[in-house]
Amino acid sequence: MMNIKRIRFDEFGPYRDWSFTTGDNGVQLMYGPNESGKTSLLEGMRTLLFGGTHKAYGPMTGALDVDRNGESYYIEIGRASCRER
């Protein structure tokens, strides 16, 4: 299982210099009114995990800190490649 510990968007859609650190209890809930960026957040996470260029927002820069099977990884797009921490 993979656990996302921190998300950082340097530039993606409506997000500029934005980060989110998850809590220790597992499930995180993101909610808000229409057009508040919920879908953009999901699309940004997909782009960080799977690469590519978003059809509406173009290229992005950002990073994810994840844990998987007891190992920590730092995934960065737009500046460097994935590496084990």
N, C-alpha and C positions, 0 to 999 in steps of 0.2 A: 504494500500500500504506500502511496505517496502522500505526504502532508505538506501543503503549502504554508510556509511560515511568514513570508513577507512578499508583497507585490510592490513593484516600483515602476511607474510610468514617467519617463522623462518628457516624452511628447507622444501623445496618441489621442486623436479626436479631441474631445473637450478637456482632456487631462493634460496638465503641464506641471511638472515637478510634484507629482502626487505619489503617496505611498500609503500602504496599509499593512499593519502587522496583526496577524491572527492571534486569537486568544488560545489558551491551553485546553479548552473544553471541547474541541472538535468542530462542530458545525457552526458556520458563520452565516448570518442572515443579512442580506443587503436589500433595502427597500427604499422607495421614494416615489414621488409623483412621475407621471409621464414626462419624457424628455429630460430626466434628471441624470442620465448617464449609466443606467443599469446594464443595458445591452452593450454599450460601448465598453464597459468594464469586462464583460464576458468575452467580447471580441478581442480585446487587448490581451486577456489571459490566453486565449486560443492562439493568438499570433505569437506570444512569447513561447508557448509550449511547442508549437508546430512550425514556426517560421513563416516566411512568405511576406507578402505585402497586402495590406487590407485594401479592398476594392474602393472604399470611399475615402479612407484616411491616408492611404499611401504607406510608406515605411514608418516604422516606429523605433523608438529607443526606450529600453526599460530592462527590468530584471525580476527574477523570482528567486527566493531562497526556499529550497525544498529539502525534506528529509525522506529518504526511501530506504527501507530495510536497514535502518541504523546508520546510514551514511548521509552526510549533508552535501548538497549540491547548490551551486550558484549558477543560474542560467541567465545570461545577458545577451540581448539582441541589439544590434546597431553600433556596438563598440568592440565586443570581444566574443569569444565562443564559450561554450559550457565547460566548466571545470569542477573537479571535486574539491570540496572545502575541507 
